[in-house]
Amino acid sequence: MAASNKIVPHLWFNKEAKQAAEYYASIFPNSAVTNVTTNSGTPSGDVDIVSFKLSGVEFAAISAGPYFQINPSISFFVYCGSDGEIERLYNKLSEGGKVLMPLDKYEWSNKYAWVQDKYGVSWQLDVDPINSNQKIVPAILFANDKAAQVKKAVDFYCSIFPDSKILMESPWDESAGMPDGSLLFAQFKLNGYIFNAMSGGSMKHEFDFNEAVSLMVYCKDQNEIDYYWDKLTEGGSEQQCGWLKDKFGVSWQIIPVEMDEMMRTKNKEQLARVTEAMLKMGKLNLEKLKKAYNGTL
């Protein structure tokens, strides 16, 4: 399978998706809100679907009611590249939010901070640069009973996605009392898209993965939809509208590339038909969605 599938982080908000996207785009360089569509035909009523880029990295967001709360289980690691930039982002992103780890020198970085912004999204800021155009990297935190599963999870994801590679693995020190072979940190690529994975260790965390932050995988055809759906639901669970949870509890959306065009239509009848068809699906059926879009279902 060719490595054609882009991966896009997706944020679920109550009502603030457009406001949050505009806020982030005002903070990060090379950023913009690229599309906003309001869908009126959902169980949540009027829903804003928002696409945006931060430092050239694609994101998506939705305002769909108070069903899921964003938490630090999936945060976003920002490689700042300079003292001035990390200090600027630290001040901006902590405004109205809260500091989880203050800007300081740590064992792993000369200057680092972890903040939760006023919309609840968590950002890890590191003064170091990254040798990639992807300056913002999703960071998956395996906590509590999953704390020793970083290696297992990274190997699982890399076995599924083409153009995948483990870039770095940092094991726990023996003094931490973690099982042999457990990783504290890993960095890896899926389809050329970089992720960080971290272990929460023996510390108790009051959160776990949920649908508030999911990962969208864009597929060119039904064969790719079937492939990723089957692989990622192994040991996990199927959900509605192309959503699933993998065996670690991380949420994914497996969607056709053509969905962007369908969901961005200005024709309200087309949008309503596609939404109605999608709400009846678990795994998405591209042919049925296209028929709904064209009014031939």
BAZASE-765123 format. One record per residue (C-alpha): residue number from 1; x, y, z. Coordinates in pm, whole numbers, padded with zeros to 5 digits. Example, Ala and Ser with C-alpha at 12.3 -4.5 7.8 and 13.67 -1.06 7.14 Angstrom:
residues 2
+-----+--------+--------+--------+
! num !   east !  north !     up !
+-----+--------+--------+--------+
!   1 !  01230 ! -00450 !  00780 !
!   2 !  01367 ! -00106 !  00714 !
+-----+--------+--------+--------+
END
This chain:
residues 297
+-----+--------+--------+--------+
! num !   east !  north !     up !
+-----+--------+--------+--------+
!   1 !  00000 !  00000 !  00000 !
!   2 !  00137 !  00338 ! -00101 !
!   3 !  00205 !  00593 !  00171 !
!   4 ! -00061 !  00833 !  00043 !
!   5 ! -00266 !  00865 !  00359 !
!   6 ! -00230 !  01189 !  00546 !
!   7 ! -00300 !  01189 !  00919 !
!   8 ! -00471 !  01492 !  01076 !
!   9 ! -00535 !  01552 !  01449 !
!  10 ! -00900 !  01628 !  01524 !
!  11 ! -01022 !  01827 !  01827 !
!  12 ! -01375 !  01802 !  01969 !
!  13 ! -01511 !  02116 !  02134 !
!  14 ! -01848 !  02201 !  02285 !
!  15 ! -01905 !  02528 !  02095 !
!  16 ! -01558 !  02678 !  02055 !
!  17 ! -01401 !  02507 !  01750 !
!  18 ! -01398 !  02814 !  01525 !
!  19 ! -01295 !  03047 !  01808 !
!  20 ! -01016 !  02812 !  01920 !
!  21 ! -00884 !  02762 !  01566 !
!  22 ! -00872 !  03138 !  01508 !
!  23 ! -00695 !  03183 !  01842 !
!  24 ! -00429 !  02923 !  01760 !
!  25 ! -00381 !  03065 !  01409 !
!  26 ! -00312 !  03406 !  01565 !
!  27 ! -00040 !  03259 !  01787 !
!  28 !  00154 !  03021 !  01563 !
!  29 !  00349 !  03139 !  01255 !
!  30 !  00250 !  03013 !  00908 !
!  31 ! -00105 !  02943 !  01029 !
!  32 ! -00459 !  03002 !  00906 !
!  33 ! -00818 !  02883 !  00933 !
!  34 ! -00875 !  02724 !  00592 !
!  35 ! -01244 !  02627 !  00604 !
!  36 ! -01553 !  02649 !  00824 !
!  37 ! -01872 !  02461 !  00740 !
!  38 ! -02185 !  02465 !  00956 !
!  39 ! -02384 !  02140 !  00944 !
!  40 ! -02740 !  02163 !  01077 !
!  41 ! -02841 !  01799 !  01031 !
!  42 ! -02672 !  01632 !  01328 !
!  43 ! -02791 !  01496 !  01665 !
!  44 ! -02598 !  01786 !  01822 !
!  45 ! -02788 !  02044 !  01617 !
!  46 ! -02580 !  02308 !  01438 !
!  47 ! -02220 !  02188 !  01422 !
!  48 ! -01917 !  02387 !  01304 !
!  49 ! -01661 !  02178 !  01115 !
!  50 ! -01329 !  02362 !  01100 !
!  51 ! -01005 !  02300 !  00911 !
!  52 ! -00691 !  02493 !  01000 !
!  53 ! -00313 !  02486 !  00978 !
!  54 ! -00066 !  02567 !  01256 !
!  55 !  00297 !  02615 !  01153 !
!  56 !  00199 !  02440 !  00830 !
!  57 !  00062 !  02134 !  01013 !
!  58 ! -00299 !  02040 !  00934 !
!  59 ! -00563 !  02020 !  01207 !
!  60 ! -00940 !  01973 !  01217 !
!  61 ! -01196 !  02060 !  01483 !
!  62 ! -01567 !  02031 !  01548 !
!  63 ! -01816 !  02204 !  01777 !
!  64 ! -02051 !  01919 !  01860 !
!  65 ! -02163 !  01954 !  02221 !
!  66 ! -02026 !  01877 !  02569 !
!  67 ! -01986 !  01503 !  02521 !
!  68 ! -01608 !  01469 !  02542 !
!  69 ! -01357 !  01668 !  02745 !
!  70 ! -01008 !  01736 !  02607 !
!  71 ! -00738 !  01621 !  02850 !
!  72 ! -00357 !  01578 !  02847 !
!  73 ! -00366 !  01213 !  02728 !
!  74 ! -00292 !  01347 !  02379 !
!  75 ! -00104 !  01676 !  02377 !
!  76 !  00090 !  01863 !  02110 !
!  77 !  00468 !  01889 !  02130 !
!  78 !  00598 !  02213 !  01979 !
!  79 !  00965 !  02233 !  01877 !
!  80 !  01025 !  02605 !  01920 !
!  81 !  01386 !  02643 !  01804 !
!  82 !  01476 !  02950 !  02011 !
!  83 !  01449 !  03105 !  02356 !
!  84 !  01240 !  03390 !  02221 !
!  85 !  00987 !  03162 !  02053 !
!  86 !  00937 !  02927 !  02347 !
!  87 !  00891 !  03222 !  02582 !
!  88 !  00639 !  03384 !  02346 !
!  89 !  00435 !  03064 !  02304 !
!  90 !  00450 !  02989 !  02676 !
!  91 !  00305 !  03329 !  02759 !
!  92 !  00038 !  03313 !  02489 !
!  93 ! -00080 !  02955 !  02547 !
!  94 ! -00086 !  02974 !  02927 !
!  95 ! -00298 !  03292 !  02920 !
!  96 ! -00636 !  03197 !  03066 !
!  97 ! -00525 !  02836 !  03098 !
!  98 ! -00298 !  02664 !  03344 !
!  99 !  00066 !  02562 !  03370 !
! 100 !  00119 !  02187 !  03416 !
! 101 !  00500 !  02218 !  03418 !
! 102 !  00654 !  02567 !  03435 !
! 103 !  00903 !  02693 !  03180 !
! 104 !  01240 !  02580 !  03317 !
! 105 !  01543 !  02363 !  03259 !
! 106 !  01473 !  01992 !  03293 !
! 107 !  01675 !  01673 !  03267 !
! 108 !  01563 !  01624 !  02907 !
! 109 !  01571 !  01986 !  02788 !
! 110 !  01745 !  02316 !  02858 !
! 111 !  01408 !  02488 !  02836 !
! 112 !  01071 !  02311 !  02842 !
! 113 !  00713 !  02368 !  02960 !
! 114 !  00377 !  02190 !  02955 !
! 115 !  00069 !  02413 !  02950 !
! 116 ! -00304 !  02365 !  02909 !
! 117 ! -00463 !  02653 !  02718 !
! 118 ! -00795 !  02822 !  02790 !
! 119 ! -00978 !  02573 !  02565 !
! 120 ! -00830 !  02271 !  02745 !
! 121 ! -00578 !  02166 !  02479 !
! 122 ! -00234 !  02068 !  02615 !
! 123 !  00092 !  02185 !  02462 !
! 124 !  00445 !  02068 !  02541 !
! 125 !  00698 !  02334 !  02447 !
! 126 !  01065 !  02254 !  02387 !
! 127 !  01333 !  02507 !  02301 !
! 128 !  01503 !  02257 !  02068 !
! 129 !  01436 !  02260 !  01693 !
! 130 !  01329 !  01955 !  01494 !
! 131 !  01486 !  01842 !  01168 !
! 132 !  01150 !  01833 !  00992 !
! 133 !  00889 !  02064 !  00844 !
! 134 !  00651 !  01922 !  01103 !
! 135 !  00711 !  02158 !  01395 !
! 136 !  00408 !  02035 !  01594 !
! 137 !  00393 !  01667 !  01691 !
! 138 !  00103 !  01483 !  01861 !
! 139 !  00222 !  01327 !  02188 !
! 140 !  00035 !  01018 !  02311 !
! 141 !  00061 !  00958 !  02686 !
! 142 !  00014 !  00599 !  02804 !
! 143 ! -00087 !  00630 !  03168 !
! 144 ! -00191 !  00414 !  03463 !
! 145 ! -00239 !  00049 !  03355 !
! 146 ! -00109 !  00137 !  03005 !
! 147 !  00218 !  00292 !  03128 !
! 148 !  00430 ! -00006 !  03020 !
! 149 !  00272 ! -00034 !  02673 !
! 150 !  00458 !  00236 !  02482 !
! 151 !  00678 ! -00012 !  02295 !
! 152 !  00385 ! -00242 !  02219 !
! 153 !  00176 !  00049 !  02088 !
! 154 !  00451 !  00197 !  01871 !
! 155 !  00526 ! -00143 !  01717 !
! 156 !  00153 ! -00197 !  01655 !
! 157 !  00107 !  00134 !  01476 !
! 158 !  00425 !  00092 !  01270 !
! 159 !  00308 ! -00252 !  01157 !
! 160 ! -00008 ! -00099 !  01011 !
! 161 !  00103 !  00219 !  00837 !
! 162 !  00340 !  00228 !  00538 !
! 163 !  00641 !  00460 !  00539 !
! 164 !  00672 !  00402 !  00913 !
! 165 !  00987 !  00420 !  01119 !
! 166 !  01088 !  00431 !  01484 !
! 167 !  01312 !  00736 !  01519 !
! 168 !  01401 !  00716 !  01888 !
! 169 !  01343 !  00492 !  02190 !
! 170 !  01433 !  00589 !  02546 !
! 171 !  01391 !  00310 !  02805 !
! 172 !  01302 !  00366 !  03167 !
! 173 !  01593 !  00366 !  03410 !
! 174 !  01597 !  00052 !  03622 !
! 175 !  01543 !  00264 !  03934 !
! 176 !  01192 !  00355 !  03809 !
! 177 !  01068 !  00006 !  03888 !
! 178 !  00898 ! -00037 !  03551 !
! 179 !  00888 ! -00376 !  03374 !
! 180 !  01199 ! -00471 !  03177 !
! 181 !  01200 ! -00326 !  02828 !
! 182 !  00947 ! -00053 !  02909 !
! 183 !  00995 !  00274 !  02724 !
! 184 !  00977 !  00616 !  02885 !
! 185 !  00962 !  00789 !  02545 !
! 186 !  00955 !  00707 !  02175 !
! 187 !  00936 !  00907 !  01856 !
! 188 !  00810 !  00744 !  01538 !
! 189 !  00669 !  00814 !  01192 !
! 190 !  00348 !  00684 !  01036 !
! 191 !  00310 !  00765 !  00665 !
! 192 !  00591 !  01013 !  00721 !
! 193 !  00394 !  01193 !  00995 !
! 194 !  00579 !  01223 !  01328 !
! 195 !  00437 !  01120 !  01666 !
! 196 !  00576 !  01114 !  02018 !
! 197 !  00472 !  00847 !  02268 !
! 198 !  00531 !  00874 !  02642 !
! 199 !  00481 !  00662 !  02951 !
! 200 !  00312 !  00805 !  03258 !
! 201 !  00514 !  00571 !  03479 !
! 202 !  00388 !  00477 !  03825 !
! 203 !  00225 !  00817 !  03882 !
! 204 ! -00155 !  00811 !  03903 !
! 205 ! -00319 !  01016 !  03626 !
! 206 ! -00682 !  01125 !  03645 !
! 207 ! -00745 !  01096 !  03271 !
! 208 ! -00734 !  00854 !  02980 !
! 209 ! -00782 !  00861 !  02604 !
! 210 ! -01122 !  00968 !  02475 !
! 211 ! -01285 !  01097 !  02158 !
! 212 ! -01201 !  01462 !  02232 !
! 213 ! -00871 !  01419 !  02047 !
! 214 ! -00876 !  01172 !  01760 !
! 215 ! -00657 !  01101 !  01459 !
! 216 ! -00806 !  01122 !  01111 !
! 217 ! -00665 !  00891 !  00843 !
! 218 ! -00754 !  00998 !  00489 !
! 219 ! -00810 !  00711 !  00244 !
! 220 ! -00820 !  00724 ! -00135 !
! 221 ! -01070 !  00439 ! -00184 !
! 222 ! -01281 !  00174 ! -00011 !
! 223 ! -00994 ! -00075 ! -00005 !
! 224 ! -00789 !  00163 !  00209 !
! 225 ! -01088 !  00235 !  00434 !
! 226 ! -01137 ! -00139 !  00484 !
! 227 ! -00767 ! -00196 !  00549 !
! 228 ! -00722 !  00068 !  00820 !
! 229 ! -01059 ! -00009 !  00978 !
! 230 ! -00982 ! -00379 !  01007 !
! 231 ! -00628 ! -00326 !  01136 !
! 232 ! -00704 ! -00054 !  01391 !
! 233 ! -01021 ! -00215 !  01531 !
! 234 ! -00828 ! -00537 !  01607 !
! 235 ! -00869 ! -00566 !  01983 !
! 236 ! -01049 ! -00231 !  01986 !
! 237 ! -01405 ! -00126 !  01908 !
! 238 ! -01610 !  00005 !  01617 !
! 239 ! -01799 !  00331 !  01656 !
! 240 ! -02031 !  00548 !  01451 !
! 241 ! -01956 !  00766 !  01146 !
! 242 ! -01613 !  00621 !  01065 !
! 243 ! -01484 !  00647 !  01422 !
! 244 ! -01311 !  00363 !  01607 !
! 245 ! -01105 !  00300 !  01916 !
! 246 ! -00790 !  00091 !  01892 !
! 247 ! -00690 ! -00164 !  02156 !
! 248 ! -00512 !  00104 !  02359 !
! 249 ! -00818 !  00330 !  02363 !
! 250 ! -00689 !  00589 !  02113 !
! 251 ! -00964 !  00722 !  01883 !
! 252 ! -00924 !  00726 !  01504 !
! 253 ! -01141 !  00840 !  01216 !
! 254 ! -01105 !  00645 !  00892 !
! 255 ! -01243 !  00866 !  00617 !
! 256 ! -01226 !  00900 !  00239 !
! 257 ! -01041 !  01195 !  00091 !
! 258 ! -01363 !  01283 ! -00093 !
! 259 ! -01535 !  01354 !  00240 !
! 260 ! -01368 !  01696 !  00250 !
! 261 ! -01546 !  01797 ! -00069 !
! 262 ! -01875 !  01648 !  00049 !
! 263 ! -01869 !  01817 !  00390 !
! 264 ! -01762 !  02154 !  00246 !
! 265 ! -02049 !  02179 !  00000 !
! 266 ! -02254 !  02497 !  00019 !
! 267 ! -02560 !  02297 ! -00091 !
! 268 ! -02750 !  02234 !  00232 !
! 269 ! -02954 !  01950 !  00081 !
! 270 ! -02637 !  01769 ! -00028 !
! 271 ! -02484 !  01814 !  00316 !
! 272 ! -02800 !  01689 !  00487 !
! 273 ! -02812 !  01378 !  00266 !
! 274 ! -02447 !  01291 !  00329 !
! 275 ! -02487 !  01347 !  00704 !
! 276 ! -02800 !  01131 !  00720 !
! 277 ! -02624 !  00848 !  00535 !
! 278 ! -02309 !  00878 !  00747 !
! 279 ! -02504 !  00865 !  01075 !
! 280 ! -02626 !  00516 !  00981 !
! 281 ! -02272 !  00384 !  00925 !
! 282 ! -01996 !  00247 !  01141 !
! 283 ! -01722 !  00193 !  00885 !
! 284 ! -01781 !  00441 !  00606 !
! 285 ! -01910 !  00314 !  00272 !
! 286 ! -01769 !  00547 !  00008 !
! 287 ! -02006 !  00442 ! -00269 !
! 288 ! -02315 !  00506 ! -00055 !
! 289 ! -02177 !  00842 !  00057 !
! 290 ! -02120 !  00946 ! -00304 !
! 291 ! -02472 !  00839 ! -00397 !
! 292 ! -02610 !  01039 ! -00105 !
! 293 ! -02405 !  01340 ! -00214 !
! 294 ! -02534 !  01308 ! -00573 !
! 295 ! -02894 !  01240 ! -00465 !
! 296 ! -02902 !  00889 ! -00612 !
! 297 ! -02905 !  00678 ! -00293 !
+-----+--------+--------+--------+
END
